[in-house]
Amino acid sequence: MGGKVLELESDKLIEQGLELGRLENQMATAVKMLQVGKYTIEEIADISGLTVKKYVR
């Protein structure tokens, strides 16, 4: 039983790490687009995959 629990926990940690990596990539894309200066916040959110609420944060 302990092995299965550890396996599930490691799967959860891997998925959390992947999600964090995706979010960091989306944020980096949004920052680069903001630096270019020719996109609206809505366009940046749409292209980067972030919501405007996440982006403004």
PyMOL Python script that loads the backbone (N, CA, C, O; Angstrom):
from pymol import cmd

cmd.read_pdbstr("""\
ATOM      1  N   MET A   1       0.829  -1.203   0.000  1.00  0.00           N
ATOM      2  CA  MET A   1       0.000   0.000   0.000  1.00  0.00           C
ATOM      3  C   MET A   1       0.870   1.263   0.000  1.00  0.00           C
ATOM      4  O   MET A   1       0.561   2.227  -0.701  1.00  0.00           O
ATOM      5  N   GLY A   2       1.942   1.262   0.773  1.00  0.00           N
ATOM      6  CA  GLY A   2       2.797   2.440   0.845  1.00  0.00           C
ATOM      7  C   GLY A   2       3.391   2.812  -0.500  1.00  0.00           C
ATOM      8  O   GLY A   2       3.516   3.993  -0.826  1.00  0.00           O
ATOM      9  N   GLY A   3       3.762   1.793  -1.292  1.00  0.00           N
ATOM     10  CA  GLY A   3       4.332   2.064  -2.606  1.00  0.00           C
ATOM     11  C   GLY A   3       3.363   2.786  -3.517  1.00  0.00           C
ATOM     12  O   GLY A   3       3.755   3.699  -4.245  1.00  0.00           O
ATOM     13  N   LYS A   4       2.098   2.387  -3.485  1.00  0.00           N
ATOM     14  CA  LYS A   4       1.084   3.021  -4.326  1.00  0.00           C
ATOM     15  C   LYS A   4       0.863   4.474  -3.905  1.00  0.00           C
ATOM     16  O   LYS A   4       0.704   5.358  -4.747  1.00  0.00           O
ATOM     17  N   VAL A   5       0.855   4.707  -2.594  1.00  0.00           N
ATOM     18  CA  VAL A   5       0.675   6.077  -2.098  1.00  0.00           C
ATOM     19  C   VAL A   5       1.841   6.948  -2.546  1.00  0.00           C
ATOM     20  O   VAL A   5       1.636   8.075  -2.997  1.00  0.00           O
ATOM     21  N   LEU A   6       3.050   6.440  -2.428  1.00  0.00           N
ATOM     22  CA  LEU A   6       4.221   7.202  -2.857  1.00  0.00           C
ATOM     23  C   LEU A   6       4.194   7.460  -4.355  1.00  0.00           C
ATOM     24  O   LEU A   6       4.572   8.538  -4.814  1.00  0.00           O
ATOM     25  N   GLU A   7       3.746   6.469  -5.114  1.00  0.00           N
ATOM     26  CA  GLU A   7       3.641   6.623  -6.566  1.00  0.00           C
ATOM     27  C   GLU A   7       2.644   7.729  -6.917  1.00  0.00           C
ATOM     28  O   GLU A   7       2.907   8.547  -7.798  1.00  0.00           O
ATOM     29  N   LEU A   8       1.518   7.752  -6.239  1.00  0.00           N
ATOM     30  CA  LEU A   8       0.505   8.788  -6.494  1.00  0.00           C
ATOM     31  C   LEU A   8       1.035  10.166  -6.113  1.00  0.00           C
ATOM     32  O   LEU A   8       0.797  11.142  -6.825  1.00  0.00           O
ATOM     33  N   GLU A   9       1.754  10.251  -4.990  1.00  0.00           N
ATOM     34  CA  GLU A   9       2.322  11.532  -4.577  1.00  0.00           C
ATOM     35  C   GLU A   9       3.366  12.016  -5.576  1.00  0.00           C
ATOM     36  O   GLU A   9       3.400  13.201  -5.907  1.00  0.00           O
ATOM     37  N   SER A  10       4.214  11.117  -6.059  1.00  0.00           N
ATOM     38  CA  SER A  10       5.231  11.534  -7.020  1.00  0.00           C
ATOM     39  C   SER A  10       4.579  11.970  -8.333  1.00  0.00           C
ATOM     40  O   SER A  10       5.034  12.925  -8.962  1.00  0.00           O
ATOM     41  N   ASP A  11       3.520  11.278  -8.750  1.00  0.00           N
ATOM     42  CA  ASP A  11       2.795  11.696  -9.955  1.00  0.00           C
ATOM     43  C   ASP A  11       2.219  13.095  -9.776  1.00  0.00           C
ATOM     44  O   ASP A  11       2.259  13.915 -10.693  1.00  0.00           O
ATOM     45  N   LYS A  12       1.681  13.362  -8.580  1.00  0.00           N
ATOM     46  CA  LYS A  12       1.105  14.675  -8.296  1.00  0.00           C
ATOM     47  C   LYS A  12       2.198  15.752  -8.336  1.00  0.00           C
ATOM     48  O   LYS A  12       1.983  16.834  -8.883  1.00  0.00           O
ATOM     49  N   LEU A  13       3.360  15.458  -7.760  1.00  0.00           N
ATOM     50  CA  LEU A  13       4.462  16.421  -7.760  1.00  0.00           C
ATOM     51  C   LEU A  13       4.965  16.696  -9.174  1.00  0.00           C
ATOM     52  O   LEU A  13       5.276  17.836  -9.520  1.00  0.00           O
ATOM     53  N   ILE A  14       5.042  15.652  -9.980  1.00  0.00           N
ATOM     54  CA  ILE A  14       5.476  15.834 -11.373  1.00  0.00           C
ATOM     55  C   ILE A  14       4.486  16.719 -12.113  1.00  0.00           C
ATOM     56  O   ILE A  14       4.887  17.633 -12.834  1.00  0.00           O
ATOM     57  N   GLU A  15       3.202  16.457 -11.942  1.00  0.00           N
ATOM     58  CA  GLU A  15       2.179  17.269 -12.620  1.00  0.00           C
ATOM     59  C   GLU A  15       2.227  18.719 -12.143  1.00  0.00           C
ATOM     60  O   GLU A  15       2.067  19.639 -12.945  1.00  0.00           O
ATOM     61  N   GLN A  16       2.445  18.928 -10.855  1.00  0.00           N
ATOM     62  CA  GLN A  16       2.548  20.293 -10.334  1.00  0.00           C
ATOM     63  C   GLN A  16       3.762  21.003 -10.921  1.00  0.00           C
ATOM     64  O   GLN A  16       3.697  22.191 -11.239  1.00  0.00           O
ATOM     65  N   GLY A  17       4.872  20.277 -11.065  1.00  0.00           N
ATOM     66  CA  GLY A  17       6.072  20.856 -11.662  1.00  0.00           C
ATOM     67  C   GLY A  17       5.857  21.228 -13.119  1.00  0.00           C
ATOM     68  O   GLY A  17       6.299  22.283 -13.573  1.00  0.00           O
ATOM     69  N   LEU A  18       5.173  20.353 -13.847  1.00  0.00           N
ATOM     70  CA  LEU A  18       4.874  20.652 -15.246  1.00  0.00           C
ATOM     71  C   LEU A  18       3.965  21.867 -15.369  1.00  0.00           C
ATOM     72  O   LEU A  18       4.172  22.716 -16.236  1.00  0.00           O
ATOM     73  N   GLU A  19       2.967  21.952 -14.510  1.00  0.00           N
ATOM     74  CA  GLU A  19       2.045  23.094 -14.533  1.00  0.00           C
ATOM     75  C   GLU A  19       2.787  24.391 -14.215  1.00  0.00           C
ATOM     76  O   GLU A  19       2.545  25.421 -14.844  1.00  0.00           O
ATOM     77  N   LEU A  20       3.683  24.336 -13.245  1.00  0.00           N
ATOM     78  CA  LEU A  20       4.476  25.518 -12.906  1.00  0.00           C
ATOM     79  C   LEU A  20       5.342  25.936 -14.089  1.00  0.00           C
ATOM     80  O   LEU A  20       5.465  27.125 -14.384  1.00  0.00           O
ATOM     81  N   GLY A  21       5.942  24.960 -14.767  1.00  0.00           N
ATOM     82  CA  GLY A  21       6.746  25.267 -15.947  1.00  0.00           C
ATOM     83  C   GLY A  21       5.921  25.909 -17.048  1.00  0.00           C
ATOM     84  O   GLY A  21       6.374  26.853 -17.696  1.00  0.00           O
ATOM     85  N   ARG A  22       4.699  25.398 -17.266  1.00  0.00           N
ATOM     86  CA  ARG A  22       3.816  25.996 -18.275  1.00  0.00           C
ATOM     87  C   ARG A  22       3.457  27.429 -17.904  1.00  0.00           C
ATOM     88  O   ARG A  22       3.458  28.314 -18.760  1.00  0.00           O
ATOM     89  N   LEU A  23       3.152  27.658 -16.633  1.00  0.00           N
ATOM     90  CA  LEU A  23       2.787  28.999 -16.185  1.00  0.00           C
ATOM     91  C   LEU A  23       3.965  29.959 -16.337  1.00  0.00           C
ATOM     92  O   LEU A  23       3.789  31.099 -16.766  1.00  0.00           O
ATOM     93  N   GLU A  24       5.161  29.499 -15.986  1.00  0.00           N
ATOM     94  CA  GLU A  24       6.343  30.350 -16.135  1.00  0.00           C
ATOM     95  C   GLU A  24       6.583  30.694 -17.606  1.00  0.00           C
ATOM     96  O   GLU A  24       6.969  31.820 -17.923  1.00  0.00           O
ATOM     97  N   ASN A  25       6.359  29.738 -18.499  1.00  0.00           N
ATOM     98  CA  ASN A  25       6.517  29.980 -19.925  1.00  0.00           C
ATOM     99  C   ASN A  25       5.484  30.989 -20.421  1.00  0.00           C
ATOM    100  O   ASN A  25       5.806  31.879 -21.208  1.00  0.00           O
ATOM    101  N   GLN A  26       4.241  30.847 -19.957  1.00  0.00           N
ATOM    102  CA  GLN A  26       3.192  31.789 -20.343  1.00  0.00           C
ATOM    103  C   GLN A  26       3.533  33.189 -19.842  1.00  0.00           C
ATOM    104  O   GLN A  26       3.353  34.168 -20.567  1.00  0.00           O
ATOM    105  N   MET A  27       4.021  33.290 -18.616  1.00  0.00           N
ATOM    106  CA  MET A  27       4.367  34.594 -18.056  1.00  0.00           C
ATOM    107  C   MET A  27       5.531  35.221 -18.826  1.00  0.00           C
ATOM    108  O   MET A  27       5.521  36.422 -19.094  1.00  0.00           O
ATOM    109  N   ALA A  28       6.528  34.417 -19.181  1.00  0.00           N
ATOM    110  CA  ALA A  28       7.666  34.933 -19.945  1.00  0.00           C
ATOM    111  C   ALA A  28       7.212  35.454 -21.304  1.00  0.00           C
ATOM    112  O   ALA A  28       7.679  36.498 -21.759  1.00  0.00           O
ATOM    113  N   THR A  29       6.305  34.730 -21.949  1.00  0.00           N
ATOM    114  CA  THR A  29       5.761  35.176 -23.228  1.00  0.00           C
ATOM    115  C   THR A  29       5.040  36.504 -23.064  1.00  0.00           C
ATOM    116  O   THR A  29       5.220  37.418 -23.868  1.00  0.00           O
ATOM    117  N   ALA A  30       4.222  36.611 -22.021  1.00  0.00           N
ATOM    118  CA  ALA A  30       3.462  37.837 -21.782  1.00  0.00           C
ATOM    119  C   ALA A  30       4.398  39.018 -21.517  1.00  0.00           C
ATOM    120  O   ALA A  30       4.164  40.116 -22.021  1.00  0.00           O
ATOM    121  N   VAL A  31       5.439  38.804 -20.743  1.00  0.00           N
ATOM    122  CA  VAL A  31       6.383  39.887 -20.442  1.00  0.00           C
ATOM    123  C   VAL A  31       7.095  40.349 -21.706  1.00  0.00           C
ATOM    124  O   VAL A  31       7.254  41.550 -21.924  1.00  0.00           O
ATOM    125  N   LYS A  32       7.526  39.406 -22.543  1.00  0.00           N
ATOM    126  CA  LYS A  32       8.197  39.778 -23.798  1.00  0.00           C
ATOM    127  C   LYS A  32       7.269  40.586 -24.696  1.00  0.00           C
ATOM    128  O   LYS A  32       7.686  41.568 -25.310  1.00  0.00           O
ATOM    129  N   MET A  33       6.014  40.167 -24.766  1.00  0.00           N
ATOM    130  CA  MET A  33       5.055  40.895 -25.600  1.00  0.00           C
ATOM    131  C   MET A  33       4.800  42.288 -25.041  1.00  0.00           C
ATOM    132  O   MET A  33       4.662  43.249 -25.799  1.00  0.00           O
ATOM    133  N   LEU A  34       4.736  42.398 -23.725  1.00  0.00           N
ATOM    134  CA  LEU A  34       4.549  43.706 -23.101  1.00  0.00           C
ATOM    135  C   LEU A  34       5.730  44.623 -23.410  1.00  0.00           C
ATOM    136  O   LEU A  34       5.550  45.816 -23.654  1.00  0.00           O
ATOM    137  N   GLN A  35       6.939  44.060 -23.399  1.00  0.00           N
ATOM    138  CA  GLN A  35       8.134  44.849 -23.684  1.00  0.00           C
ATOM    139  C   GLN A  35       8.154  45.347 -25.126  1.00  0.00           C
ATOM    140  O   GLN A  35       8.674  46.428 -25.404  1.00  0.00           O
ATOM    141  N   VAL A  36       7.594  44.568 -26.034  1.00  0.00           N
ATOM    142  CA  VAL A  36       7.522  45.003 -27.432  1.00  0.00           C
ATOM    143  C   VAL A  36       6.659  46.256 -27.536  1.00  0.00           C
ATOM    144  O   VAL A  36       6.966  47.168 -28.305  1.00  0.00           O
ATOM    145  N   GLY A  37       5.578  46.296 -26.757  1.00  0.00           N
ATOM    146  CA  GLY A  37       4.775  47.494 -26.647  1.00  0.00           C
ATOM    147  C   GLY A  37       3.714  47.710 -27.701  1.00  0.00           C
ATOM    148  O   GLY A  37       3.106  48.781 -27.728  1.00  0.00           O
ATOM    149  N   LYS A  38       3.461  46.752 -28.568  1.00  0.00           N
ATOM    150  CA  LYS A  38       2.448  46.990 -29.599  1.00  0.00           C
ATOM    151  C   LYS A  38       1.240  46.067 -29.475  1.00  0.00           C
ATOM    152  O   LYS A  38       0.458  45.943 -30.418  1.00  0.00           O
ATOM    153  N   TYR A  39       1.080  45.421 -28.327  1.00  0.00           N
ATOM    154  CA  TYR A  39      -0.041  44.523 -28.085  1.00  0.00           C
ATOM    155  C   TYR A  39      -0.880  45.046 -26.929  1.00  0.00           C
ATOM    156  O   TYR A  39      -0.357  45.638 -25.985  1.00  0.00           O
ATOM    157  N   THR A  40      -2.184  44.823 -27.012  1.00  0.00           N
ATOM    158  CA  THR A  40      -3.055  45.164 -25.884  1.00  0.00           C
ATOM    159  C   THR A  40      -2.968  44.041 -24.853  1.00  0.00           C
ATOM    160  O   THR A  40      -2.495  42.944 -25.153  1.00  0.00           O
ATOM    161  N   ILE A  41      -3.425  44.325 -23.643  1.00  0.00           N
ATOM    162  CA  ILE A  41      -3.423  43.299 -22.598  1.00  0.00           C
ATOM    163  C   ILE A  41      -4.283  42.118 -23.015  1.00  0.00           C
ATOM    164  O   ILE A  41      -3.946  40.968 -22.731  1.00  0.00           O
ATOM    165  N   GLU A  42      -5.385  42.396 -23.685  1.00  0.00           N
ATOM    166  CA  GLU A  42      -6.263  41.320 -24.145  1.00  0.00           C
ATOM    167  C   GLU A  42      -5.562  40.433 -25.171  1.00  0.00           C
ATOM    168  O   GLU A  42      -5.686  39.209 -25.122  1.00  0.00           O
ATOM    169  N   GLU A  43      -4.824  41.046 -26.101  1.00  0.00           N
ATOM    170  CA  GLU A  43      -4.081  40.269 -27.095  1.00  0.00           C
ATOM    171  C   GLU A  43      -2.987  39.435 -26.431  1.00  0.00           C
ATOM    172  O   GLU A  43      -2.783  38.272 -26.777  1.00  0.00           O
ATOM    173  N   ILE A  44      -2.298  40.034 -25.491  1.00  0.00           N
ATOM    174  CA  ILE A  44      -1.235  39.314 -24.778  1.00  0.00           C
ATOM    175  C   ILE A  44      -1.821  38.129 -24.028  1.00  0.00           C
ATOM    176  O   ILE A  44      -1.268  37.030 -24.069  1.00  0.00           O
ATOM    177  N   ALA A  45      -2.935  38.346 -23.346  1.00  0.00           N
ATOM    178  CA  ALA A  45      -3.569  37.266 -22.596  1.00  0.00           C
ATOM    179  C   ALA A  45      -4.007  36.149 -23.533  1.00  0.00           C
ATOM    180  O   ALA A  45      -3.848  34.970 -23.217  1.00  0.00           O
ATOM    181  N   ASP A  46      -4.555  36.515 -24.676  1.00  0.00           N
ATOM    182  CA  ASP A  46      -5.034  35.515 -25.634  1.00  0.00           C
ATOM    183  C   ASP A  46      -3.874  34.701 -26.210  1.00  0.00           C
ATOM    184  O   ASP A  46      -3.960  33.475 -26.288  1.00  0.00           O
ATOM    185  N   ILE A  47      -2.814  35.356 -26.605  1.00  0.00           N
ATOM    186  CA  ILE A  47      -1.681  34.670 -27.226  1.00  0.00           C
ATOM    187  C   ILE A  47      -0.888  33.851 -26.207  1.00  0.00           C
ATOM    188  O   ILE A  47      -0.450  32.741 -26.509  1.00  0.00           O
ATOM    189  N   SER A  48      -0.704  34.394 -25.008  1.00  0.00           N
ATOM    190  CA  SER A  48       0.098  33.692 -24.000  1.00  0.00           C
ATOM    191  C   SER A  48      -0.678  32.573 -23.318  1.00  0.00           C
ATOM    192  O   SER A  48      -0.083  31.684 -22.708  1.00  0.00           O
ATOM    193  N   GLY A  49      -2.006  32.612 -23.419  1.00  0.00           N
ATOM    194  CA  GLY A  49      -2.820  31.595 -22.771  1.00  0.00           C
ATOM    195  C   GLY A  49      -3.204  31.945 -21.347  1.00  0.00           C
ATOM    196  O   GLY A  49      -3.822  31.137 -20.653  1.00  0.00           O
ATOM    197  N   LEU A  50      -2.850  33.123 -20.910  1.00  0.00           N
ATOM    198  CA  LEU A  50      -3.213  33.577 -19.574  1.00  0.00           C
ATOM    199  C   LEU A  50      -4.528  34.331 -19.630  1.00  0.00           C
ATOM    200  O   LEU A  50      -4.906  34.861 -20.675  1.00  0.00           O
ATOM    201  N   THR A  51      -5.212  34.377 -18.523  1.00  0.00           N
ATOM    202  CA  THR A  51      -6.380  35.239 -18.450  1.00  0.00           C
ATOM    203  C   THR A  51      -5.895  36.642 -18.119  1.00  0.00           C
ATOM    204  O   THR A  51      -4.803  36.808 -17.576  1.00  0.00           O
ATOM    205  N   VAL A  52      -6.679  37.633 -18.434  1.00  0.00           N
ATOM    206  CA  VAL A  52      -6.300  39.009 -18.113  1.00  0.00           C
ATOM    207  C   VAL A  52      -6.098  39.132 -16.604  1.00  0.00           C
ATOM    208  O   VAL A  52      -5.192  39.837 -16.159  1.00  0.00           O
ATOM    209  N   LYS A  53      -6.920  38.461 -15.820  1.00  0.00           N
ATOM    210  CA  LYS A  53      -6.796  38.519 -14.363  1.00  0.00           C
ATOM    211  C   LYS A  53      -5.432  38.011 -13.915  1.00  0.00           C
ATOM    212  O   LYS A  53      -4.806  38.636 -13.059  1.00  0.00           O
ATOM    213  N   LYS A  54      -4.945  36.886 -14.471  1.00  0.00           N
ATOM    214  CA  LYS A  54      -3.631  36.362 -14.121  1.00  0.00           C
ATOM    215  C   LYS A  54      -2.549  37.308 -14.587  1.00  0.00           C
ATOM    216  O   LYS A  54      -1.556  37.512 -13.888  1.00  0.00           O
ATOM    217  N   TYR A  55      -2.731  37.894 -15.771  1.00  0.00           N
ATOM    218  CA  TYR A  55      -1.711  38.755 -16.338  1.00  0.00           C
ATOM    219  C   TYR A  55      -1.543  40.034 -15.525  1.00  0.00           C
ATOM    220  O   TYR A  55      -0.419  40.476 -15.286  1.00  0.00           O
ATOM    221  N   VAL A  56      -2.638  40.622 -15.105  1.00  0.00           N
ATOM    222  CA  VAL A  56      -2.584  41.879 -14.357  1.00  0.00           C
ATOM    223  C   VAL A  56      -1.978  41.651 -12.984  1.00  0.00           C
ATOM    224  O   VAL A  56      -1.370  42.557 -12.413  1.00  0.00           O
ATOM    225  N   ARG A  57      -2.138  40.457 -12.455  1.00  0.00           N
ATOM    226  CA  ARG A  57      -1.594  40.128 -11.149  1.00  0.00           C
ATOM    227  C   ARG A  57      -0.123  40.364 -11.179  1.00  0.00           C
ATOM    228  O   ARG A  57       0.557  40.151 -10.175  1.00  0.00           O
TER     229      ARG A  57
END
""", "prot")
cmd.dss("prot")
cmd.show_as("cartoon", "prot")
cmd.util.cbc("prot")
cmd.orient("prot")
